[in-house]
């Protein structure tokens, strides 16, 4: 699985533009996973996305 390219977002915690890094990946079922992206500076959770496993 390759790294997804994400745009820069403003972290609400440290108020700076950061590139989110993947910090956790959970299996929801056989078909879906939940990926969480965090701020590399402070570790605050920024984005979550459901990805269908093909």
N, CA, C and O atoms as a GROMACS GRO file, in nm:
protein
  216
    1UNK      N    1   0.083  -0.119   0.000
    1UNK     CA    2   0.000   0.000   0.000
    1UNK      C    3   0.088   0.125   0.000
    1UNK      O    4   0.178   0.138   0.083
    2UNK      N    5   0.063   0.215  -0.090
    2UNK     CA    6   0.146   0.335  -0.100
    2UNK      C    7   0.094   0.448  -0.013
    2UNK      O    8  -0.022   0.451   0.025
    3UNK      N    9   0.182   0.539   0.016
    3UNK     CA   10   0.143   0.660   0.090
    3UNK      C   11   0.053   0.745   0.002
    3UNK      O   12   0.082   0.765  -0.116
    4UNK      N   13  -0.055   0.795   0.058
    4UNK     CA   14  -0.142   0.884  -0.019
    4UNK      C   15  -0.086   1.024  -0.010
    4UNK      O   16  -0.038   1.067   0.095
    5UNK      N   17  -0.093   1.095  -0.119
    5UNK     CA   18  -0.046   1.235  -0.117
    5UNK      C   19  -0.158   1.322  -0.064
    5UNK      O   20  -0.267   1.326  -0.120
    6UNK      N   21  -0.129   1.392   0.043
    6UNK     CA   22  -0.229   1.478   0.104
    6UNK      C   23  -0.187   1.623   0.095
    6UNK      O   24  -0.068   1.655   0.098
    7UNK      N   25  -0.285   1.710   0.082
    7UNK     CA   26  -0.253   1.852   0.077
    7UNK      C   27  -0.221   1.903   0.218
    7UNK      O   28  -0.249   1.836   0.317
    8UNK      N   29  -0.162   2.019   0.223
    8UNK     CA   30  -0.129   2.080   0.351
    8UNK      C   31  -0.257   2.131   0.417
    8UNK      O   32  -0.344   2.189   0.352
    9UNK      N   33  -0.267   2.108   0.546
    9UNK     CA   34  -0.381   2.159   0.622
    9UNK      C   35  -0.329   2.240   0.741
    9UNK      O   36  -0.214   2.224   0.783
   10UNK      N   37  -0.414   2.328   0.794
   10UNK     CA   38  -0.376   2.405   0.912
   10UNK      C   39  -0.414   2.324   1.035
   10UNK      O   40  -0.531   2.289   1.055
   11UNK      N   41  -0.316   2.296   1.116
   11UNK     CA   42  -0.343   2.220   1.240
   11UNK      C   43  -0.412   2.312   1.340
   11UNK      O   44  -0.362   2.421   1.369
   12UNK      N   45  -0.528   2.270   1.394
   12UNK     CA   46  -0.601   2.356   1.489
   12UNK      C   47  -0.526   2.370   1.622
   12UNK      O   48  -0.550   2.465   1.697
   13UNK      N   49  -0.436   2.277   1.650
   13UNK     CA   50  -0.363   2.278   1.775
   13UNK      C   51  -0.242   2.372   1.772
   13UNK      O   52  -0.227   2.459   1.858
   14UNK      N   53  -0.153   2.353   1.671
   14UNK     CA   54  -0.034   2.438   1.666
   14UNK      C   55  -0.045   2.550   1.564
   14UNK      O   56   0.052   2.624   1.543
   15UNK      N   57  -0.162   2.564   1.499
   15UNK     CA   58  -0.193   2.677   1.410
   15UNK      C   59  -0.093   2.697   1.296
   15UNK      O   60  -0.068   2.810   1.254
   16UNK      N   61  -0.037   2.588   1.247
   16UNK     CA   62   0.058   2.599   1.137
   16UNK      C   63   0.018   2.506   1.024
   16UNK      O   64  -0.048   2.405   1.047
   17UNK      N   65   0.058   2.541   0.902
   17UNK     CA   66   0.031   2.449   0.790
   17UNK      C   67   0.121   2.327   0.801
   17UNK      O   68   0.243   2.339   0.809
   18UNK      N   69   0.062   2.210   0.802
   18UNK     CA   70   0.138   2.085   0.813
   18UNK      C   71   0.088   1.985   0.710
   18UNK      O   72  -0.025   1.995   0.661
   19UNK      N   73   0.173   1.889   0.678
   19UNK     CA   74   0.131   1.778   0.594
   19UNK      C   75   0.095   1.664   0.688
   19UNK      O   76   0.182   1.614   0.760
   20UNK      N   77  -0.031   1.622   0.690
   20UNK     CA   78  -0.071   1.517   0.784
   20UNK      C   79   0.004   1.387   0.756
   20UNK      O   80   0.027   1.352   0.640
   21UNK      N   81   0.041   1.316   0.862
   21UNK     CA   82   0.101   1.185   0.842
   21UNK      C   83   0.010   1.078   0.901
   21UNK      O   84  -0.062   1.101   0.998
   22UNK      N   85   0.013   0.961   0.839
   22UNK     CA   86  -0.073   0.853   0.884
   22UNK      C   87  -0.029   0.807   1.022
   22UNK      O   88   0.088   0.776   1.043
   23UNK      N   89  -0.123   0.804   1.117
   23UNK     CA   90  -0.082   0.761   1.251
   23UNK      C   91  -0.155   0.637   1.300
   23UNK      O   92  -0.109   0.572   1.394
   24UNK      N   93  -0.267   0.602   1.237
   24UNK     CA   94  -0.327   0.475   1.274
   24UNK      C   95  -0.413   0.422   1.161
   24UNK      O   96  -0.464   0.496   1.077
   25UNK      N   97  -0.428   0.291   1.162
   25UNK     CA   98  -0.503   0.223   1.057
   25UNK      C   99  -0.579   0.110   1.124
   25UNK      O  100  -0.518   0.019   1.182
   26UNK      N  101  -0.711   0.114   1.117
   26UNK     CA  102  -0.793   0.012   1.181
   26UNK      C  103  -0.877  -0.061   1.079
   26UNK      O  104  -0.928  -0.001   0.984
   27UNK      N  105  -0.891  -0.187   1.100
   27UNK     CA  106  -0.977  -0.267   1.014
   27UNK      C  107  -1.119  -0.258   1.067
   27UNK      O  108  -1.146  -0.292   1.182
   28UNK      N  109  -1.212  -0.213   0.981
   28UNK     CA  110  -1.352  -0.206   1.024
   28UNK      C  111  -1.426  -0.334   0.986
   28UNK      O  112  -1.511  -0.383   1.060
   29UNK      N  113  -1.390  -0.385   0.871
   29UNK     CA  114  -1.449  -0.511   0.824
   29UNK      C  115  -1.353  -0.568   0.722
   29UNK      O  116  -1.242  -0.518   0.706
   30UNK      N  117  -1.394  -0.673   0.653
   30UNK     CA  118  -1.306  -0.730   0.551
   30UNK      C  119  -1.286  -0.634   0.434
   30UNK      O  120  -1.185  -0.642   0.364
   31UNK      N  121  -1.381  -0.543   0.413
   31UNK     CA  122  -1.374  -0.454   0.296
   31UNK      C  123  -1.327  -0.313   0.325
   31UNK      O  124  -1.279  -0.244   0.235
   32UNK      N  125  -1.340  -0.269   0.449
   32UNK     CA  126  -1.310  -0.129   0.479
   32UNK      C  127  -1.205  -0.114   0.588
   32UNK      O  128  -1.201  -0.192   0.683
   33UNK      N  129  -1.120  -0.013   0.572
   33UNK     CA  130  -1.028   0.024   0.680
   33UNK      C  131  -1.047   0.171   0.711
   33UNK      O  132  -1.090   0.249   0.625
   34UNK      N  133  -1.015   0.209   0.833
   34UNK     CA  134  -1.024   0.347   0.878
   34UNK      C  135  -0.881   0.396   0.899
   34UNK      O  136  -0.807   0.342   0.981
   35UNK      N  137  -0.843   0.498   0.824
   35UNK     CA  138  -0.708   0.552   0.836
   35UNK      C  139  -0.717   0.689   0.901
   35UNK      O  140  -0.797   0.773   0.860
   36UNK      N  141  -0.635   0.711   1.002
   36UNK     CA  142  -0.632   0.839   1.074
   36UNK      C  143  -0.501   0.910   1.043
   36UNK      O  144  -0.394   0.850   1.049
   37UNK      N  145  -0.510   1.038   1.012
   37UNK     CA  146  -0.392   1.119   0.985
   37UNK      C  147  -0.374   1.220   1.096
   37UNK      O  148  -0.471   1.282   1.142
   38UNK      N  149  -0.248   1.238   1.141
   38UNK     CA  150  -0.218   1.327   1.252
   38UNK      C  151  -0.117   1.433   1.212
   38UNK      O  152  -0.048   1.421   1.110
   39UNK      N  153  -0.109   1.537   1.293
   39UNK     CA  154  -0.010   1.642   1.274
   39UNK      C  155   0.127   1.589   1.315
   39UNK      O  156   0.142   1.536   1.425
   40UNK      N  157   0.228   1.602   1.227
   40UNK     CA  158   0.360   1.551   1.262
   40UNK      C  159   0.428   1.632   1.374
   40UNK      O  160   0.520   1.583   1.439
   41UNK      N  161   0.383   1.756   1.396
   41UNK     CA  162   0.443   1.840   1.501
   41UNK      C  163   0.389   1.806   1.639
   41UNK      O  164   0.466   1.778   1.732
   42UNK      N  165   0.256   1.808   1.653
   42UNK     CA  166   0.199   1.793   1.788
   42UNK      C  167   0.121   1.663   1.808
   42UNK      O  168   0.084   1.630   1.920
   43UNK      N  169   0.096   1.589   1.700
   43UNK     CA  170   0.027   1.461   1.714
   43UNK      C  171  -0.125   1.471   1.719
   43UNK      O  172  -0.192   1.371   1.742
   44UNK      N  173  -0.181   1.591   1.697
   44UNK     CA  174  -0.327   1.607   1.699
   44UNK      C  175  -0.388   1.536   1.578
   44UNK      O  176  -0.332   1.538   1.468
   45UNK      N  177  -0.504   1.475   1.600
   45UNK     CA  178  -0.573   1.406   1.491
   45UNK      C  179  -0.634   1.509   1.396
   45UNK      O  180  -0.708   1.597   1.438
   46UNK      N  181  -0.602   1.497   1.266
   46UNK     CA  182  -0.649   1.596   1.169
   46UNK      C  183  -0.757   1.541   1.077
   46UNK      O  184  -0.859   1.607   1.055
   47UNK      N  185  -0.736   1.423   1.023
   47UNK     CA  186  -0.828   1.367   0.924
   47UNK      C  187  -0.850   1.219   0.951
   47UNK      O  188  -0.761   1.149   0.999
   48UNK      N  189  -0.971   1.173   0.918
   48UNK     CA  190  -0.993   1.028   0.915
   48UNK      C  191  -1.060   0.996   0.782
   48UNK      O  192  -1.140   1.075   0.732
   49UNK      N  193  -1.027   0.882   0.727
   49UNK     CA  194  -1.096   0.843   0.604
   49UNK      C  195  -1.120   0.693   0.600
   49UNK      O  196  -1.039   0.614   0.649
   50UNK      N  197  -1.234   0.657   0.540
   50UNK     CA  198  -1.268   0.516   0.519
   50UNK      C  199  -1.218   0.479   0.382
   50UNK      O  200  -1.249   0.546   0.284
   51UNK      N  201  -1.141   0.372   0.374
   51UNK     CA  202  -1.090   0.326   0.245
   51UNK      C  203  -1.141   0.187   0.218
   51UNK      O  204  -1.130   0.098   0.303
   52UNK      N  205  -1.197   0.168   0.100
   52UNK     CA  206  -1.243   0.035   0.061
   52UNK      C  207  -1.125  -0.044   0.011
   52UNK      O  208  -1.051   0.002  -0.077
   53UNK      N  209  -1.106  -0.162   0.066
   53UNK     CA  210  -0.998  -0.249   0.023
   53UNK      C  211  -1.043  -0.323  -0.101
   53UNK      O  212  -1.144  -0.393  -0.099
   54UNK      N  213  -0.969  -0.308  -0.210
   54UNK     CA  214  -1.009  -0.374  -0.335
   54UNK      C  215  -0.929  -0.498  -0.360
   54UNK      O  216  -0.950  -0.565  -0.462
   0.00000   0.00000   0.00000
